[in-house]
């Protein structure tokens, strides 16, 4: 059995709009190993969520998958029918969404939504499904589960809703879990609890996870490896400790420089990333970050750089790094 659980190859996705074709994902490729937590980091519009929705087969109908292949445990997903993916989702691949309040159905109880998820994939009785649902609620750190089973999503707190979403996502023991910014709407205390819970569940069950975030500090708490995205491209990828200690791409460096640090004085100003976010309708040629990069030269405006190896499993796409490697 291969150590690679998820293999994404040359994925390209565009979105027709009234202003033109938005190039959301521009030929990304990556692998996620079994038992690993891979972080995907980028600002809004970088393509991180769109690429993961493609893996789940949950893209809106007007989105165009121009090219690419997605293999989960050796099975190609992009060519599966909606009916095939309906049976696949929840059982083999599952997702935690950003906003649990809008994802949980307000007219059904928590217990109903959990048990229906189980019954859709498992040939067991309703009583057995209810028992497993309660066990899963316990596993994600919730108490008084008998009462919770009969409550509705609007009757519980945001942190509890997110734990319920995690329970629903994991109740059928999927091979891959995709967490799409699951802590964005939570305060820092609850956020820390959710991150610790996900890490604990991953370690206990050797669960493979893709964790999508715009926050490097959050990624550092939970991820083993990280891919940094900008303009629909992966700009840098490597073990989280290596990327933090030795950021190679100017965009990664800019993100880290813009973050507040523990020893930052109140008078010290943060360093913002210059320029404006990329316009995906009018994608620049070459490296998409070159309009905001102080190191950009002519070649950066003409050609997308090739992969440069920084160290073991750490690589980036930057012409400056290519020249350094040649020297």
C-alpha positions as CSV (number, residue, x, y, z in Angstrom):
1,X,0.0,0.0,0.0
2,X,1.3,3.4,-1.0
3,X,2.1,6.0,1.7
4,X,0.4,8.6,-0.4
5,X,-3.4,8.9,0.3
6,X,-4.3,11.9,-1.8
7,X,-2.6,12.8,-5.1
8,X,-3.6,16.0,-6.9
9,X,-2.1,16.5,-10.4
10,X,-2.2,19.7,-12.5
11,X,-5.5,20.8,-11.2
12,X,-6.9,23.9,-13.1
13,X,-10.3,25.5,-12.3
14,X,-11.9,28.6,-13.8
15,X,-15.1,30.4,-13.1
16,X,-17.2,32.2,-15.8
17,X,-18.3,35.7,-14.6
18,X,-19.8,38.8,-16.2
19,X,-16.3,40.4,-16.0
20,X,-14.6,37.5,-17.7
21,X,-13.1,34.1,-16.8
22,X,-11.7,33.9,-13.3
23,X,-8.7,31.6,-13.1
24,X,-9.1,30.3,-9.6
25,X,-6.7,27.4,-9.6
26,X,-3.8,27.3,-12.0
27,X,-2.2,23.9,-12.3
28,X,-1.5,22.9,-8.7
29,X,0.0,19.5,-7.8
30,X,0.5,18.0,-4.3
31,X,0.5,14.8,-2.3
32,X,-0.9,14.2,1.2
33,X,0.6,11.2,3.1
34,X,-1.3,8.8,5.3
35,X,-1.7,10.1,8.8
36,X,-0.4,13.6,7.8
37,X,-2.0,17.0,8.4
38,X,-1.3,19.1,5.3
39,X,-2.0,22.9,5.7
40,X,-3.0,25.0,2.8
41,X,-2.4,28.7,3.5
42,X,-3.3,31.7,1.5
43,X,-5.3,34.9,1.5
44,X,-8.8,35.2,0.2
45,X,-9.0,34.4,-3.5
46,X,-5.8,32.3,-3.5
47,X,-7.7,29.2,-4.6
48,X,-7.2,27.1,-1.4
49,X,-10.9,26.4,-0.8
50,X,-11.9,26.0,-4.4
51,X,-9.2,23.3,-4.9
52,X,-10.5,21.4,-1.9
53,X,-14.1,21.7,-3.0
54,X,-13.0,20.1,-6.3
55,X,-11.5,17.2,-4.3
56,X,-14.9,16.8,-2.6
57,X,-16.8,17.1,-5.9
58,X,-18.7,20.0,-4.4
59,X,-17.9,22.7,-6.9
60,X,-20.9,24.8,-8.2
61,X,-22.2,23.7,-11.6
62,X,-20.8,26.8,-13.4
63,X,-17.2,26.1,-12.3
64,X,-15.0,24.6,-15.0
65,X,-12.4,21.9,-14.2
66,X,-10.1,22.6,-17.1
67,X,-7.6,19.8,-16.3
68,X,-6.3,17.7,-13.6
69,X,-6.6,14.4,-11.8
70,X,-7.4,13.7,-8.1
71,X,-6.6,10.2,-6.7
72,X,-7.7,9.2,-3.3
73,X,-6.2,5.8,-2.3
74,X,-5.6,5.1,-5.9
75,X,-9.2,5.9,-7.1
76,X,-9.7,8.9,-9.5
77,X,-12.4,11.2,-8.1
78,X,-13.0,13.9,-10.8
79,X,-14.6,11.5,-13.2
80,X,-16.9,9.9,-10.7
81,X,-20.6,10.6,-11.1
82,X,-22.6,12.6,-8.6
83,X,-24.3,9.4,-7.4
84,X,-21.0,7.7,-6.9
85,X,-19.6,10.7,-5.0
86,X,-22.7,10.8,-2.8
87,X,-21.9,7.4,-1.5
88,X,-18.2,8.3,-1.3
89,X,-18.6,11.5,0.7
90,X,-18.9,11.0,4.4
91,X,-17.6,7.4,4.2
92,X,-14.2,7.9,2.6
93,X,-13.8,11.6,2.5
94,X,-15.4,14.3,4.6
95,X,-15.4,18.0,5.2
96,X,-15.7,20.5,8.1
97,X,-17.0,23.8,6.7
98,X,-16.3,27.3,7.9
99,X,-19.7,28.2,9.3
100,X,-21.4,25.4,11.2
101,X,-24.6,27.5,11.8
102,X,-25.3,27.6,8.1
103,X,-24.2,24.0,7.4
104,X,-26.3,22.4,10.2
105,X,-30.0,22.1,9.3
106,X,-32.0,24.2,11.8
107,X,-35.2,22.2,11.4
108,X,-33.6,18.8,12.4
109,X,-32.1,17.9,15.8
110,X,-28.4,17.3,16.3
111,X,-29.2,13.6,16.9
112,X,-31.2,13.2,13.7
113,X,-28.5,14.7,11.6
114,X,-25.8,12.5,13.1
115,X,-27.8,9.3,12.9
116,X,-28.9,10.0,9.3
117,X,-25.3,10.4,8.3
118,X,-24.5,7.0,9.8
119,X,-27.5,5.3,8.3
120,X,-26.7,6.7,4.8
121,X,-23.4,4.7,4.8
122,X,-23.8,1.9,7.3
123,X,-26.1,-1.1,7.3
124,X,-27.0,-0.9,11.0
125,X,-30.2,-0.3,13.0
126,X,-31.4,3.1,14.0
127,X,-30.7,2.2,17.7
128,X,-27.1,1.3,16.9
129,X,-26.7,4.5,14.9
130,X,-28.0,6.6,17.8
131,X,-25.6,4.8,20.2
132,X,-22.7,5.5,17.8
133,X,-23.8,9.1,17.4
134,X,-23.6,9.6,21.2
135,X,-20.2,8.0,21.4
136,X,-19.0,10.4,18.7
137,X,-20.3,13.4,20.5
138,X,-18.5,12.2,23.6
139,X,-15.3,11.7,21.6
140,X,-15.3,15.4,20.4
141,X,-15.6,16.5,24.0
142,X,-19.3,17.3,24.4
143,X,-21.2,16.5,27.6
144,X,-24.9,15.7,28.4
145,X,-25.2,14.1,25.0
146,X,-28.7,12.7,25.6
147,X,-30.0,16.2,25.9
148,X,-27.8,17.4,23.0
149,X,-29.2,14.8,20.7
150,X,-32.6,16.4,21.0
151,X,-31.4,20.0,20.6
152,X,-31.3,22.2,17.4
153,X,-28.2,24.0,16.1
154,X,-29.5,27.4,17.1
155,X,-29.9,26.3,20.7
156,X,-26.1,25.7,21.3
157,X,-23.0,27.8,21.2
158,X,-20.6,28.3,18.3
159,X,-17.9,26.1,19.9
160,X,-20.5,23.3,20.4
161,X,-21.7,23.6,16.9
162,X,-18.2,23.3,15.5
163,X,-17.7,20.1,17.6
164,X,-21.0,18.7,16.3
165,X,-19.7,19.4,12.8
166,X,-16.5,17.5,13.6
167,X,-18.6,14.7,15.0
168,X,-20.7,14.5,11.8
169,X,-17.6,14.6,9.6
170,X,-15.8,11.8,11.5
171,X,-18.7,9.5,12.5
172,X,-18.2,7.2,9.6
173,X,-14.4,7.1,9.9
174,X,-13.4,8.7,6.6
175,X,-9.9,8.2,5.2
176,X,-9.5,11.9,4.5
177,X,-10.8,14.9,6.4
178,X,-10.8,18.4,4.8
179,X,-11.2,21.2,7.4
180,X,-12.0,24.5,5.7
181,X,-11.0,27.3,8.1
182,X,-13.0,25.6,10.9
183,X,-11.9,28.0,13.6
184,X,-12.3,31.4,11.8
185,X,-15.5,32.4,13.5
186,X,-14.5,31.3,17.0
187,X,-12.8,33.2,19.8
188,X,-9.1,32.3,20.5
189,X,-9.9,30.1,23.5
190,X,-12.4,28.0,21.7
191,X,-10.2,28.0,18.6
192,X,-7.3,26.5,20.7
193,X,-9.7,23.8,22.0
194,X,-10.8,22.9,18.5
195,X,-7.3,22.7,17.2
196,X,-6.1,20.5,20.1
197,X,-9.2,18.3,19.5
198,X,-8.4,17.9,15.8
199,X,-4.8,17.1,16.5
200,X,-5.7,14.6,19.2
201,X,-8.3,12.8,16.9
202,X,-5.7,12.8,14.1
203,X,-3.0,11.2,16.2
204,X,-5.4,8.6,17.9
205,X,-6.9,7.5,14.6
206,X,-4.0,8.2,12.2
207,X,-6.4,10.4,10.4
208,X,-5.2,12.2,7.2
209,X,-6.3,15.8,7.1
210,X,-6.1,18.9,4.8
211,X,-6.4,22.0,7.0
212,X,-7.2,25.2,5.1
213,X,-6.4,28.5,6.8
214,X,-5.2,32.1,6.1
215,X,-3.4,32.1,9.5
216,X,0.2,30.9,9.8
217,X,0.0,30.7,13.6
218,X,-3.0,28.4,13.4
219,X,-1.2,26.2,10.9
220,X,1.8,26.0,13.2
221,X,-0.4,24.6,15.9
222,X,-1.8,21.7,14.0
223,X,0.0,21.0,10.6
224,X,2.9,18.8,9.8
225,X,3.5,20.2,6.3
226,X,2.2,23.4,4.6
227,X,1.5,24.6,1.1
228,X,1.5,28.4,0.6
229,X,-0.9,29.5,-2.2
230,X,-1.1,32.7,-4.1
231,X,-3.0,33.5,-7.3
232,X,-4.1,29.9,-7.8
233,X,-0.5,28.6,-7.6
234,X,1.4,26.8,-4.9
235,X,4.3,29.1,-4.2
236,X,6.1,27.1,-1.5
237,X,5.7,23.8,0.3
238,X,7.5,22.1,3.1
239,X,7.5,20.9,6.7
240,X,5.8,23.6,8.8
241,X,8.9,24.1,11.0
242,X,11.2,24.5,7.9
243,X,8.9,27.0,6.3
244,X,8.7,29.0,9.5
245,X,12.4,28.9,10.1
246,X,13.5,29.4,6.5
247,X,10.8,30.9,4.4
248,X,12.1,30.8,0.8
249,X,9.5,32.6,-1.4
250,X,9.1,36.4,-1.1
251,X,5.4,35.9,-0.6
252,X,5.9,33.5,2.4
253,X,8.4,36.0,3.8
254,X,5.9,38.8,3.4
255,X,3.2,36.9,5.2
256,X,5.4,36.1,8.1
257,X,6.7,39.7,8.3
258,X,3.2,41.0,8.4
259,X,2.3,38.9,11.4
260,X,2.5,40.3,15.0
261,X,5.1,38.6,17.2
262,X,5.2,37.9,20.9
263,X,8.1,40.4,21.4
264,X,6.6,43.1,19.3
265,X,6.3,46.4,21.2
266,X,3.0,48.4,21.0
267,X,4.8,51.2,19.2
268,X,6.3,48.9,16.5
269,X,4.4,48.9,13.2
270,X,3.7,45.7,11.3
271,X,5.1,45.4,7.8
272,X,2.1,45.2,5.3
273,X,2.4,43.4,2.0
274,X,2.8,46.2,-0.6
275,X,0.4,46.6,-3.6
276,X,-3.1,45.1,-4.1
277,X,-4.4,41.6,-4.1
278,X,-4.3,39.9,-7.5
279,X,-7.2,40.3,-9.9
280,X,-8.0,36.8,-11.0
281,X,-9.8,38.0,-14.1
282,X,-6.6,39.6,-15.4
283,X,-3.9,37.3,-14.1
284,X,-0.4,38.6,-14.7
285,X,2.0,36.6,-16.8
286,X,4.9,34.9,-15.1
287,X,4.9,34.7,-11.3
288,X,1.6,36.0,-10.0
289,X,3.3,37.7,-7.0
290,X,5.7,39.8,-9.2
291,X,3.5,43.0,-9.1
292,X,3.9,43.1,-5.3
293,X,7.5,41.8,-5.1
294,X,10.4,44.1,-4.5
295,X,12.8,41.5,-5.9
296,X,10.9,41.1,-9.2
297,X,12.8,41.4,-12.5
298,X,12.0,41.0,-16.2
299,X,11.9,37.2,-16.2
300,X,9.5,37.2,-13.2
301,X,7.0,39.1,-15.5
302,X,7.3,36.6,-18.3
303,X,7.7,33.0,-17.0
304,X,6.4,31.1,-14.1
305,X,9.4,29.8,-12.2
306,X,10.4,26.2,-12.0
307,X,10.5,24.2,-8.7
308,X,13.6,24.9,-6.6
309,X,14.6,22.4,-3.8
310,X,15.4,24.2,-0.6
311,X,15.9,21.1,1.6
312,X,14.3,17.7,2.0
313,X,10.6,18.0,1.2
314,X,10.9,21.8,1.1
315,X,10.6,23.6,-2.2
316,X,9.5,26.9,-3.7
317,X,8.8,28.5,-7.1
318,X,10.9,31.7,-7.5
319,X,13.4,32.8,-10.2
320,X,15.7,34.3,-7.5
321,X,16.0,30.9,-5.9
322,X,16.8,29.3,-9.3
323,X,19.7,31.6,-9.7
324,X,21.0,30.9,-6.2
325,X,20.7,27.2,-6.8
326,X,22.7,27.5,-10.1
327,X,25.4,29.4,-8.3
